[in-house]
Amino acid sequence: QVQLVESGGGLVQAGGSLRLSCAASGRTASSYAMGWFRQAPGKEREIVTGINWTAERTYYADSVKGRFSISRENAKNTVYLQMNSLKPEDTAVYYCAAGRYYNDAGGYNYWGQGTQVTVSS
């Protein structure tokens, strides 16, 4: 069992930056692939990015490539999402997730409660 707690969301102007953090707890938390998903109002939840447990492999949705960066510190059981050049269309609730496959949206089993990111134009 893995528990996930996100932090770092907020309101930012277009072009700005935010860094989200996700603290994982559980005996084997560091052995899971980790990812970030988002859900905008009226839209389905979508995978934004994922990272495997060794941090050697990452996946990014086309919409965030070159702007977002995922990283993890297994010693701290924490994963980060650095978001730069934010756009109003990035506005959503962002969820941290843990699972087996970093690049498979269907492979995530554990979810955080979500943190709101709002980008104003």
N, CA, C and O atoms as a MOPAC input file, in Angstrom:
PM7 MOZYME 1SCF
protein

 N      0.84400 1    -1.18900 1     0.00000 1
 C      0.00000 1     0.00000 1     0.00000 1
 C      0.88300 1     1.24400 1     0.00000 1
 O      1.88600 1     1.30800 1     0.71100 1
 N      0.49900 1     2.22200 1    -0.80100 1
 C      1.25800 1     3.46500 1    -0.91000 1
 C      0.30500 1     4.62700 1    -0.69800 1
 O     -0.77500 1     4.66900 1    -1.28600 1
 N      0.70200 1     5.56100 1     0.13700 1
 C     -0.07300 1     6.78800 1     0.33700 1
 C      0.68600 1     7.94300 1    -0.29800 1
 O      1.90700 1     8.04400 1    -0.18400 1
 N     -0.06100 1     8.81100 1    -0.96900 1
 C      0.54600 1     9.91400 1    -1.70900 1
 C     -0.07700 1    11.23400 1    -1.28700 1
 O     -1.29800 1    11.34300 1    -1.17100 1
 N      0.76200 1    12.23500 1    -1.05800 1
 C      0.27500 1    13.55600 1    -0.67200 1
 C      0.97100 1    14.61100 1    -1.52900 1
 O      2.19200 1    14.76200 1    -1.49300 1
 N      0.16100 1    15.33300 1    -2.29800 1
 C      0.70700 1    16.37700 1    -3.16900 1
 C      0.74400 1    17.71500 1    -2.45200 1
 O     -0.00200 1    17.95100 1    -1.50200 1
 N      1.61900 1    18.57800 1    -2.92100 1
 C      1.67300 1    19.95200 1    -2.44000 1
 C      2.28300 1    20.81700 1    -3.53200 1
 O      2.91600 1    20.31200 1    -4.45900 1
 N      2.08500 1    22.13000 1    -3.41000 1
 C      2.73400 1    23.05400 1    -4.32500 1
 C      1.84100 1    23.70000 1    -5.36500 1
 O      2.30300 1    24.53400 1    -6.14300 1
 N      0.58400 1    23.33200 1    -5.39200 1
 C     -0.31100 1    23.94800 1    -6.35600 1
 C     -0.59500 1    25.39000 1    -5.99800 1
 O     -0.20400 1    25.86300 1    -4.93100 1
 N     -1.27900 1    26.08900 1    -6.89500 1
 C     -1.62000 1    27.47300 1    -6.62500 1
 C     -2.00600 1    28.21500 1    -7.88300 1
 O     -2.27500 1    27.62400 1    -8.92800 1
 N     -2.02400 1    29.52800 1    -7.75100 1
 C     -2.38800 1    30.41800 1    -8.84900 1
 C     -1.12900 1    31.08100 1    -9.39000 1
 O     -0.31400 1    31.60500 1    -8.63000 1
 N     -0.97800 1    31.05500 1   -10.70400 1
 C      0.18700 1    31.65700 1   -11.33600 1
 C     -0.22400 1    32.28900 1   -12.65200 1
 O     -1.17500 1    31.83900 1   -13.29100 1
 N      0.48200 1    33.31800 1   -13.05400 1
 C      0.18800 1    33.95300 1   -14.33400 1
 C      0.78600 1    33.13800 1   -15.47600 1
 O      1.75600 1    32.40200 1   -15.29400 1
 N      0.19800 1    33.28200 1   -16.63000 1
 C      0.72300 1    32.61300 1   -17.82500 1
 C      2.19200 1    32.98400 1   -18.01700 1
 O      2.58600 1    34.14000 1   -17.86400 1
 N      2.98300 1    31.97500 1   -18.35300 1
 C      4.41500 1    32.17400 1   -18.50100 1
 C      5.20800 1    31.90700 1   -17.24300 1
 O      6.43700 1    31.83400 1   -17.27900 1
 N      4.51100 1    31.76200 1   -16.13100 1
 C      5.17200 1    31.52700 1   -14.85700 1
 C      5.49500 1    30.07100 1   -14.62500 1
 O      5.31200 1    29.22600 1   -15.50100 1
 N      5.98300 1    29.79100 1   -13.41800 1
 C      6.41600 1    28.44800 1   -13.05800 1
 C      5.83600 1    28.02900 1   -11.71500 1
 O      5.54000 1    28.86000 1   -10.85600 1
 N      5.68400 1    26.72900 1   -11.55800 1
 C      5.29800 1    26.13100 1   -10.29000 1
 C      6.03100 1    24.80700 1   -10.16400 1
 O      6.35700 1    24.16200 1   -11.16100 1
 N      6.28600 1    24.41300 1    -8.92200 1
 C      6.82800 1    23.07900 1    -8.68200 1
 C      5.90600 1    22.32800 1    -7.72900 1
 O      5.63700 1    22.77100 1    -6.61200 1
 N      5.43600 1    21.19500 1    -8.19600 1
 C      4.61500 1    20.31700 1    -7.36900 1
 C      5.49900 1    19.25100 1    -6.73300 1
 O      6.48400 1    18.80200 1    -7.31800 1
 N      5.12300 1    18.86600 1    -5.53400 1
 C      5.82000 1    17.78300 1    -4.84400 1
 C      4.81500 1    16.72100 1    -4.46200 1
 O      3.63700 1    17.00800 1    -4.24700 1
 N      5.28800 1    15.50300 1    -4.38000 1
 C      4.44900 1    14.39100 1    -3.96400 1
 C      5.25200 1    13.52600 1    -3.01100 1
 O      6.26000 1    12.93000 1    -3.39000 1
 N      4.79600 1    13.46500 1    -1.78000 1
 C      5.45200 1    12.63400 1    -0.77900 1
 C      4.74900 1    11.29000 1    -0.70200 1
 O      3.53600 1    11.21300 1    -0.50400 1
 N      5.52500 1    10.24400 1    -0.86100 1
 C      4.98200 1     8.89100 1    -0.82600 1
 C      5.37200 1     8.20600 1     0.47300 1
 O      6.48600 1     8.37500 1     0.96800 1
 N      4.45900 1     7.44700 1     1.00800 1
 C      4.76500 1     6.65600 1     2.19900 1
 C      4.34300 1     5.22500 1     1.96500 1
 O      3.42800 1     4.94400 1     1.19100 1
 N      5.01900 1     4.33300 1     2.64100 1
 C      4.78500 1     2.91700 1     2.41700 1
 C      6.11800 1     2.24000 1     2.24600 1
 O      7.07200 1     2.83200 1     1.74100 1
 N      6.17900 1     1.00700 1     2.66400 1
 C      7.46700 1     0.32100 1     2.75500 1
 C      8.17600 1     0.21600 1     1.41900 1
 O      9.40500 1     0.26700 1     1.37200 1
 N      7.43000 1     0.06900 1     0.32900 1
 C      8.04800 1    -0.12700 1    -0.98100 1
 C      7.79300 1     1.03900 1    -1.92700 1
 O      7.86700 1     0.87800 1    -3.14600 1
 N      7.49300 1     2.20700 1    -1.37600 1
 C      7.12400 1     3.35000 1    -2.20900 1
 C      8.17000 1     3.65800 1    -3.26100 1
 O      7.82000 1     3.97000 1    -4.39900 1
 N      9.43800 1     3.58000 1    -2.91400 1
 C     10.49800 1     3.97200 1    -3.84600 1
 C     10.64700 1     2.99900 1    -5.00600 1
 O     11.35100 1     3.30700 1    -5.96800 1
 N     10.01600 1     1.84900 1    -4.94800 1
 C     10.15300 1     0.86900 1    -6.02400 1
 C      9.08400 1     1.01800 1    -7.09600 1
 O      9.08900 1     0.27400 1    -8.07700 1
 N      8.18100 1     1.95100 1    -6.93100 1
 C      7.10500 1     2.15100 1    -7.89400 1
 C      7.47400 1     3.18400 1    -8.94400 1
 O      8.24400 1     4.10900 1    -8.68500 1
 N      6.91800 1     3.01300 1   -10.12400 1
 C      6.90400 1     4.10100 1   -11.09300 1
 C      5.98200 1     5.18400 1   -10.54100 1
 O      4.99600 1     4.89900 1    -9.86200 1
 N      6.32700 1     6.42900 1   -10.84700 1
 C      5.52500 1     7.54600 1   -10.35900 1
 C      5.10100 1     8.41300 1   -11.53600 1
 O      5.80400 1     8.51500 1   -12.54100 1
 N      3.95600 1     9.02400 1   -11.39000 1
 C      3.48400 1     9.86400 1   -12.48200 1
 C      2.63300 1    11.00900 1   -11.97900 1
 O      2.21300 1    11.05200 1   -10.82300 1
 N      2.39700 1    11.92300 1   -12.87900 1
 C      1.48400 1    13.03000 1   -12.62400 1
 C      0.38200 1    13.01200 1   -13.68800 1
 O      0.64500 1    12.88300 1   -14.88300 1
 N     -0.83100 1    13.14400 1   -13.22200 1
 C     -1.99800 1    13.23600 1   -14.08500 1
 C     -2.65900 1    14.58100 1   -13.81900 1
 O     -2.35500 1    15.25500 1   -12.83400 1
 N     -3.55800 1    14.95800 1   -14.70400 1
 C     -4.34700 1    16.16600 1   -14.45900 1
 C     -5.74300 1    15.99800 1   -15.02000 1
 O     -5.98300 1    15.23800 1   -15.95800 1
 N     -6.65200 1    16.73500 1   -14.41000 1
 C     -8.04000 1    16.72100 1   -14.87100 1
 C     -8.56600 1    18.13100 1   -14.83500 1
 O     -8.66500 1    18.75300 1   -13.77700 1
 N     -8.90100 1    18.62800 1   -16.01200 1
 C     -9.49600 1    19.94600 1   -16.14600 1
 C    -11.01400 1    19.82200 1   -16.06700 1
 O    -11.55000 1    18.74500 1   -16.32700 1
 N    -11.72300 1    20.90000 1   -15.71300 1
 C    -13.17800 1    20.84200 1   -15.62600 1
 C    -13.80000 1    20.36700 1   -16.93000 1
 O    -13.48600 1    20.88700 1   -18.00100 1
 N    -14.66800 1    19.39400 1   -16.83800 1
 C    -15.36400 1    18.89100 1   -18.00600 1
 C    -14.55600 1    17.97000 1   -18.89400 1
 O    -15.02400 1    17.55500 1   -19.95400 1
 N    -13.33800 1    17.64500 1   -18.46500 1
 C    -12.47800 1    16.78200 1   -19.26400 1
 C    -12.08500 1    15.53800 1   -18.47400 1
 O    -12.18200 1    15.50300 1   -17.24800 1
 N    -11.64200 1    14.52800 1   -19.20000 1
 C    -11.18100 1    13.30900 1   -18.55700 1
 C     -9.77400 1    13.51700 1   -17.99400 1
 O     -9.01700 1    14.37400 1   -18.44900 1
 N     -9.45700 1    12.70800 1   -16.99700 1
 C     -8.11600 1    12.75400 1   -16.44000 1
 C     -7.11400 1    12.23700 1   -17.46900 1
 O     -7.37900 1    11.24500 1   -18.14600 1
 N     -5.98800 1    12.89100 1   -17.58700 1
 C     -4.98300 1    12.51200 1   -18.56400 1
 C     -3.60900 1    12.42700 1   -17.90900 1
 O     -3.31000 1    13.13900 1   -16.95000 1
 N     -2.80200 1    11.55500 1   -18.44300 1
 C     -1.44300 1    11.44800 1   -17.93500 1
 C     -0.60600 1    12.59500 1   -18.47200 1
 O     -0.66300 1    12.91700 1   -19.65900 1
 N      0.16700 1    13.20400 1   -17.59600 1
 C      1.02800 1    14.31100 1   -17.97100 1
 C      2.46700 1    13.82400 1   -18.14600 1
 O      3.13000 1    14.13900 1   -19.13400 1
 N      2.92700 1    13.05700 1   -17.17500 1
 C      4.31100 1    12.59900 1   -17.19200 1
 C      4.47600 1    11.42300 1   -16.25100 1
 O      3.69500 1    11.25100 1   -15.31500 1
 N      5.50100 1    10.61000 1   -16.50400 1
 C      5.79000 1     9.48100 1   -15.63300 1
 C      7.28900 1     9.24300 1   -15.58400 1
 O      8.03300 1     9.65100 1   -16.47700 1
 N      7.71700 1     8.56800 1   -14.51100 1
 C      9.13600 1     8.28200 1   -14.32800 1
 C      9.26300 1     6.90200 1   -13.70900 1
 O      8.50100 1     6.54600 1   -12.81000 1
 N     10.22700 1     6.12500 1   -14.18800 1
 C     10.36600 1     4.78700 1   -13.61700 1
 C     11.08900 1     4.87000 1   -12.27500 1
 O     11.53900 1     5.94300 1   -11.87300 1
 N     11.19800 1     3.74100 1   -11.58900 1
 C     11.66200 1     3.79600 1   -10.20200 1
 C     13.13600 1     4.16300 1   -10.09800 1
 O     13.56800 1     4.69400 1    -9.07500 1
 N     13.91400 1     3.88700 1   -11.14400 1
 C     15.33500 1     4.25600 1   -11.10900 1
 C     15.58600 1     5.66800 1   -11.62200 1
 O     16.71200 1     6.16300 1   -11.57200 1
 N     14.53600 1     6.30900 1   -12.11100 1
 C     14.63100 1     7.66000 1   -12.69300 1
 C     15.40200 1     7.68700 1   -14.00100 1
 O     15.81900 1     8.75100 1   -14.45800 1
 N     15.59400 1     6.52000 1   -14.60300 1
 C     16.31600 1     6.46300 1   -15.87900 1
 C     15.41200 1     6.71900 1   -17.07100 1
 O     15.88400 1     7.09100 1   -18.14600 1
 N     14.13000 1     6.52300 1   -16.88900 1
 C     13.20500 1     6.64800 1   -18.00700 1
 C     12.05800 1     7.56800 1   -17.62900 1
 O     11.52200 1     7.51100 1   -16.52200 1
 N     11.69800 1     8.41800 1   -18.58200 1
 C     10.59200 1     9.33500 1   -18.36800 1
 C      9.68000 1     9.36000 1   -19.57800 1
 O     10.07300 1     9.02600 1   -20.69600 1
 N      8.46900 1     9.76000 1   -19.32000 1
 C      7.46600 1     9.93000 1   -20.37500 1
 C      6.81700 1    11.29600 1   -20.18200 1
 O      6.57200 1    11.72800 1   -19.05500 1
 N      6.54300 1    11.97000 1   -21.30000 1
 C      5.84100 1    13.24700 1   -21.25900 1
 C      4.75600 1    13.27300 1   -22.32100 1
 O      4.96200 1    12.82100 1   -23.44700 1
 N      3.61500 1    13.79800 1   -21.95600 1
 C      2.58400 1    14.06400 1   -22.95000 1
 C      3.08500 1    15.14600 1   -23.89400 1
 O      3.84700 1    16.02700 1   -23.49400 1
 N      2.65900 1    15.07700 1   -25.13400 1
 C      3.12100 1    16.05000 1   -26.12900 1
 C      2.83400 1    17.48600 1   -25.69600 1
 O      3.60400 1    18.40000 1   -25.99000 1
 N      1.73600 1    17.66800 1   -25.00800 1
 C      1.30900 1    19.01800 1   -24.63300 1
 C      2.24400 1    19.69500 1   -23.62700 1
 O      2.20500 1    20.91500 1   -23.46800 1
 N      3.08600 1    18.90600 1   -22.94500 1
 C      3.95000 1    19.49600 1   -21.92000 1
 C      5.43800 1    19.30800 1   -22.21600 1
 O      6.28100 1    19.79600 1   -21.46400 1
 N      5.76100 1    18.62500 1   -23.27200 1
 C      7.17300 1    18.40100 1   -23.60700 1
 C      7.91400 1    19.72100 1   -23.75600 1
 O      7.43600 1    20.65000 1   -24.40700 1
 N      9.08300 1    19.78800 1   -23.14300 1
 C      9.89600 1    20.98800 1   -23.20300 1
 C      9.53200 1    22.03200 1   -22.16800 1
 O     10.25500 1    23.01300 1   -21.99200 1
 N      8.40700 1    21.83000 1   -21.47600 1
 C      7.97900 1    22.80400 1   -20.45700 1
 C      7.96400 1    22.20200 1   -19.05200 1
 O      8.28500 1    22.88000 1   -18.07600 1
 N      7.59300 1    20.94500 1   -18.95900 1
 C      7.48400 1    20.26600 1   -17.66800 1
 C      8.63700 1    19.28200 1   -17.51100 1
 O      9.15900 1    18.74500 1   -18.48800 1
 N      9.02000 1    19.05900 1   -16.25100 1
 C     10.08700 1    18.10800 1   -15.96600 1
 C      9.76500 1    17.33900 1   -14.69300 1
 O      9.45100 1    17.93300 1   -13.66100 1
 N      9.84500 1    16.02300 1   -14.76900 1
 C      9.59600 1    15.18000 1   -13.60500 1
 C     10.92500 1    14.68300 1   -13.05800 1
 O     11.85800 1    14.40900 1   -13.81200 1
 N     10.99500 1    14.57300 1   -11.75300 1
 C     12.18600 1    14.02700 1   -11.10800 1
 C     11.76400 1    13.35000 1    -9.80900 1
 O     10.64400 1    13.53400 1    -9.33200 1
 N     12.67200 1    12.57000 1    -9.24900 1
 C     12.35100 1    11.89200 1    -7.99400 1
 C     13.59200 1    11.75000 1    -7.13800 1
 O     14.71300 1    11.65800 1    -7.63800 1
 N     13.36500 1    11.73300 1    -5.84800 1
 C     14.41600 1    11.46700 1    -4.86900 1
 C     13.95100 1    10.27900 1    -4.04700 1
 O     13.15300 1    10.43500 1    -3.12200 1
 N     14.44000 1     9.10600 1    -4.37300 1
 C     13.98000 1     7.90600 1    -3.68500 1
 C     14.35300 1     7.89800 1    -2.20300 1
 O     13.63900 1     7.32000 1    -1.38300 1
 N     15.45500 1     8.53000 1    -1.86700 1
 C     15.85100 1     8.58600 1    -0.46000 1
 C     14.82700 1     9.34800 1     0.37200 1
 O     14.69800 1     9.12400 1     1.57600 1
 N     14.10400 1    10.24800 1    -0.28200 1
 C     13.07400 1    11.03600 1     0.40100 1
 C     11.67000 1    10.57800 1     0.04100 1
 O     10.68700 1    11.14800 1     0.51400 1
 N     11.57400 1     9.54700 1    -0.79700 1
 C     10.26600 1     9.08000 1    -1.26600 1
 C      9.42600 1    10.23000 1    -1.81000 1
 O      8.24200 1    10.35400 1    -1.49700 1
 N     10.04700 1    11.05300 1    -2.61600 1
 C      9.38100 1    12.23900 1    -3.12800 1
 C      9.59000 1    12.35400 1    -4.63500 1
 O     10.67700 1    12.09100 1    -5.15000 1
 N      8.54000 1    12.74600 1    -5.31800 1
 C      8.60900 1    13.01500 1    -6.75000 1
 C      8.18800 1    14.45600 1    -6.97800 1
 O      7.33000 1    14.98300 1    -6.26900 1
 N      8.79200 1    15.08500 1    -7.96700 1
 C      8.56000 1    16.49600 1    -8.23500 1
 C      8.06600 1    16.67900 1    -9.67400 1
 O      8.36700 1    15.88100 1   -10.56100 1
 N      7.31400 1    17.73200 1    -9.87100 1
 C      6.92100 1    18.15300 1   -11.20700 1
 C      7.23200 1    19.64000 1   -11.32200 1
 O      6.54700 1    20.47900 1   -10.73600 1
 N      8.27000 1    19.95100 1   -12.08100 1
 C      8.61200 1    21.33800 1   -12.35700 1
 C      7.85700 1    21.77500 1   -13.61200 1
 O      8.01100 1    21.18000 1   -14.67900 1
 N      7.05200 1    22.80500 1   -13.47600 1
 C      6.23700 1    23.28000 1   -14.57700 1
 C      6.66200 1    24.69200 1   -14.93700 1
 O      6.53600 1    25.61200 1   -14.12900 1
 N      7.16400 1    24.86100 1   -16.14800 1
 C      7.60700 1    26.16100 1   -16.62800 1
 C      6.75300 1    26.59800 1   -17.81300 1
 O      6.04600 1    25.79000 1   -18.41600 1
 N      6.82800 1    27.86700 1   -18.13200 1
 C      6.08100 1    28.41800 1   -19.27200 1
 C      4.61900 1    27.98300 1   -19.23500 1
 O      4.06800 1    27.52000 1   -20.23400 1
 N      4.01900 1    28.13900 1   -18.09200 1
 C      2.64600 1    27.66400 1   -17.90800 1
 C      1.67000 1    28.42900 1   -18.77900 1
 O      1.83100 1    29.62300 1   -19.03400 1
 N      0.65500 1    27.71000 1   -19.22900 1
 C     -0.38100 1    28.26100 1   -20.09600 1
 C     -1.73400 1    28.12300 1   -19.40700 1
 O     -1.89500 1    27.26200 1   -18.54200 1
 N     -2.69500 1    28.94100 1   -19.76700 1
 C     -4.02900 1    28.80500 1   -19.16600 1
 C     -4.60100 1    27.40300 1   -19.34200 1
 O     -5.33200 1    26.92100 1   -18.47600 1
 N     -4.28000 1    26.74600 1   -20.44500 1
 C     -4.79500 1    25.39400 1   -20.67600 1
 C     -4.15200 1    24.34400 1   -19.77500 1
 O     -4.56600 1    23.18500 1   -19.78900 1
 N     -3.15700 1    24.73000 1   -19.00200 1
 C     -2.58700 1    23.81900 1   -18.00700 1
 C     -3.40100 1    23.80800 1   -16.71500 1
 O     -3.13600 1    23.00900 1   -15.81700 1
 N     -4.38300 1    24.68900 1   -16.62600 1
 C     -5.22700 1    24.74800 1   -15.44000 1
 C     -5.97000 1    23.43300 1   -15.24500 1
 O     -6.67500 1    22.96400 1   -16.13900 1
 N     -5.80200 1    22.84800 1   -14.06700 1
 C     -6.40700 1    21.54900 1   -13.77400 1
 C     -6.08600 1    21.17400 1   -12.33400 1
 O     -5.28100 1    21.82100 1   -11.66400 1
 N     -6.73500 1    20.11500 1   -11.88100 1
 C     -6.31200 1    19.46000 1   -10.65100 1
 C     -5.24100 1    18.44400 1   -11.03200 1
 O     -5.45500 1    17.60400 1   -11.90600 1
 N     -4.11400 1    18.52600 1   -10.38700 1
 C     -2.99600 1    17.63500 1   -10.67200 1
 C     -2.91700 1    16.55100 1    -9.60100 1
 O     -2.96100 1    16.82200 1    -8.40100 1
 N     -2.80000 1    15.32000 1   -10.07900 1
 C     -2.76100 1    14.17100 1    -9.18800 1
 C     -1.41900 1    13.45300 1    -9.31500 1
 O     -0.91100 1    13.25000 1   -10.41700 1
 N     -0.87300 1    13.08500 1    -8.20100 1
 C      0.28800 1    12.21500 1    -8.16000 1
 C     -0.20500 1    10.77000 1    -8.13200 1
 O     -1.23300 1    10.46700 1    -7.52600 1
 N      0.53200 1     9.88900 1    -8.79000 1
 C      0.12100 1     8.49600 1    -8.84100 1
 C      1.33600 1     7.57700 1    -8.80100 1
 O      2.44100 1     7.96300 1    -9.18500 1
 N      1.10900 1     6.36200 1    -8.33200 1
 C      2.16800 1     5.35100 1    -8.27700 1
 C      1.65200 1     4.07200 1    -8.92300 1
 O      0.47800 1     3.72500 1    -8.79500 1
 N      2.53700 1     3.38600 1    -9.61100 1
 C      2.11600 1     2.16500 1   -10.26800 1
 C      3.29100 1     1.38000 1   -10.80200 1
 O      4.43600 1     1.60500 1   -10.41200 1
 N      2.99700 1     0.45400 1   -11.70000 1
 C      4.02800 1    -0.42600 1   -12.20900 1
 C      4.71800 1     0.10900 1   -13.45700 1
 O      5.92200 1    -0.08600 1   -13.62300 1
 N      3.99300 1     0.77000 1   -14.32100 1
 C      4.54900 1     1.16700 1   -15.61500 1
 C      4.49400 1     2.67600 1   -15.77100 1
 O      3.41500 1     3.26800 1   -15.74900 1
 N      5.64300 1     3.29200 1   -15.92600 1
 C      5.71700 1     4.75000 1   -15.90500 1
 C      5.03800 1     5.39400 1   -17.10800 1
 O      4.58600 1     6.53600 1   -17.01700 1
 N      4.95800 1     4.68900 1   -18.22700 1
 C      4.41900 1     5.28600 1   -19.44300 1
 C      3.06300 1     4.71200 1   -19.84000 1
 O      2.62900 1     4.86900 1   -20.98100 1
 N      2.40300 1     4.05500 1   -18.91100 1
 C      1.09700 1     3.45600 1   -19.17100 1
 C      0.07600 1     4.06100 1   -18.22700 1
 O      0.09000 1     3.80300 1   -17.02300 1
 N     -0.81800 1     4.87800 1   -18.79800 1
 C     -1.80500 1     5.55400 1   -17.95200 1
 C     -2.65300 1     4.56900 1   -17.16400 1
 O     -3.12400 1     4.87800 1   -16.07000 1
 N     -2.84500 1     3.37500 1   -17.73000 1
 C     -3.65300 1     2.36800 1   -17.05200 1
 C     -2.90100 1     1.57100 1   -16.00900 1
 O     -3.48000 1     0.71600 1   -15.34000 1
 N     -1.60100 1     1.84500 1   -15.86400 1
 C     -0.77900 1     1.05800 1   -14.95900 1
 C     -0.58700 1     1.66200 1   -13.59500 1
 O      0.26300 1     1.19300 1   -12.83800 1
 N     -1.33900 1     2.68500 1   -13.24700 1
 C     -1.20200 1     3.35800 1   -11.95800 1
 C     -2.32100 1     2.91400 1   -11.01700 1
 O     -3.49500 1     2.88700 1   -11.38500 1
 N     -1.92600 1     2.57100 1    -9.80300 1
 C     -2.86600 1     1.98800 1    -8.85000 1
 C     -3.16100 1     2.87000 1    -7.63600 1
 O     -4.21000 1     2.73700 1    -7.00500 1
 N     -2.24000 1     3.75800 1    -7.31700 1
 C     -2.38100 1     4.56000 1    -6.11300 1
 C     -2.41700 1     6.04400 1    -6.49300 1
 O     -1.70800 1     6.48900 1    -7.39500 1
 N     -3.25200 1     6.78800 1    -5.78800 1
 C     -3.50700 1     8.17900 1    -6.17200 1
 C     -3.46500 1     9.09300 1    -4.96100 1
 O     -3.86300 1     8.71600 1    -3.86000 1
 N     -2.97400 1    10.30000 1    -5.19000 1
 C     -3.07500 1    11.33200 1    -4.18600 1
 C     -4.41800 1    12.01900 1    -4.26300 1
 O     -5.26700 1    11.66500 1    -5.08200 1
 N     -4.60500 1    13.00700 1    -3.40100 1
 C     -5.90100 1    13.68600 1    -3.33000 1
 C     -6.02700 1    14.80100 1    -4.35000 1
 O     -7.12400 1    15.30600 1    -4.58700 1
 N     -4.91500 1    15.18900 1    -4.95600 1
 C     -4.93300 1    16.22500 1    -5.98300 1
 C     -4.61300 1    17.60100 1    -5.42900 1
 O     -4.87700 1    17.90300 1    -4.26500 1
 N     -4.03700 1    18.42500 1    -6.28900 1
 C     -3.74100 1    19.80500 1    -5.94600 1
 C     -4.09900 1    20.69400 1    -7.13300 1
 O     -3.78600 1    20.37100 1    -8.27900 1
 N     -4.75100 1    21.80500 1    -6.85000 1
 C     -5.24900 1    22.68500 1    -7.91500 1
 C     -4.12600 1    23.56800 1    -8.44900 1
 O     -3.37500 1    24.18200 1    -7.69200 1
 N     -4.03700 1    23.61000 1    -9.75800 1
 C     -3.13800 1    24.54000 1   -10.44700 1
 C     -3.99400 1    25.40800 1   -11.34100 1
 O     -4.72500 1    24.90000 1   -12.19100 1
 N     -3.91100 1    26.70700 1   -11.15700 1
 C     -4.67800 1    27.65500 1   -11.95400 1
 C     -3.72700 1    28.64000 1   -12.60900 1
 O     -2.93700 1    29.30200 1   -11.93600 1
 N     -3.81200 1    28.72900 1   -13.92100 1
 C     -2.95000 1    29.63100 1   -14.68500 1
 C     -3.82800 1    30.71900 1   -15.27700 1
 O     -4.72700 1    30.44100 1   -16.07000 1
 N     -3.56900 1    31.94200 1   -14.89300 1
 C     -4.37000 1    33.06600 1   -15.38700 1
 C     -3.72300 1    33.67100 1   -16.62800 1
 O     -2.50100 1    33.67500 1   -16.77400 1
 N     -4.56600 1    34.17800 1   -17.51100 1
 C     -4.05900 1    34.75100 1   -18.77100 1
 C     -3.75700 1    36.22800 1   -18.61900 1
 O     -3.32400 1    36.87100 1   -19.57600 1

